[in-house]
Amino acid sequence: MGEAGQDESRVTMLERGIHILQSFRPTGQPQTLSEIARRTDLPKSTTHRLVDSLVAQDLLDRTPDGLVLGRAVFELGELVPIKMRLREAALPFMEDLYEATHETIHLAVRDGLDVLYVEKIRGHSGVDVPSRVGGRLPMSSTGLGKTLLAFSPAALVDEVVSRPLRRLTAKSITDPVVLQNELAAIRVAGVGYDHEEATLGVSCVAAPVLVRGVPVAGISVTVPSDQLQPGRLAPAVRTAALALSRVLSR
């Protein structure tokens, strides 16, 4: 095989290895070799060979429950610049917001058409929130996502509403017109809400972190729905987001 052919083969194998690592999205739960092969649409023999290589590099780990992401993935993830800088800058404001509310605080960024959670402080209420650092949810079904979307370019909004809106609960927004009306209201108020749209019984209020008008992140407070107090929570979330915006704009 010539040099060009060898390079192409290496790229192909690299892409396949990446697909294997990405097959653990969105939950990171253990998988068997057969499950990985099925999710990546790779031959089982190829999957076995690549998995052995990924295990040798600590990118995957074998456990009694199956294969899981390895220590090296975690270590690399902690070095991602956006996470390091954003998290370092945001944590003091998240902690202040937590002290003011004692509720679950989230920090998230947009990743494609999803919200990607980059930090979380768990509140006292023990509310069951389907979020974790490194996890993702649809933008249209979360307060954070809608808030980020509201301040994003019109082309991104058009892309979201041109596709079927995912229904996570019976209260998720699935009508593009309803979503666009809510985005307009968010632009006016500077905060957005999730009324049991990602998880029944759970609501949140979120505000965008804007740097020169561009939404780089969002901060939210999540509470049991029967404890949502917009008059108390919205100003606190907005203040935290504005303070972080100033820091990141320096």
Buried (B, 14 or more C-beta within 10 A) or exposed (E): EEEEEEEEEEEEBEEBBEBBBEBBEEEEEBBEBEBBBBBBEBEEEBBEBBBEEBBEEBBBBBEEEBBBBBEBBEEEEEEEEEBEEBBEBBBEBBEBBBEBBBBBBBBBBBEEBBBBBBBBBEBEBEBEBEBEBBBBBBBBBBBBBBBBBBBBEEEBBEEBBEEEBBBBBEBBBEEBEEBBEBBEBBEEBBBBBBBBBBBEEBBBBBBBBBBEEEBBBBBBBBBBBEEBEEEEBBBBBBBBBBBBBEBBEE
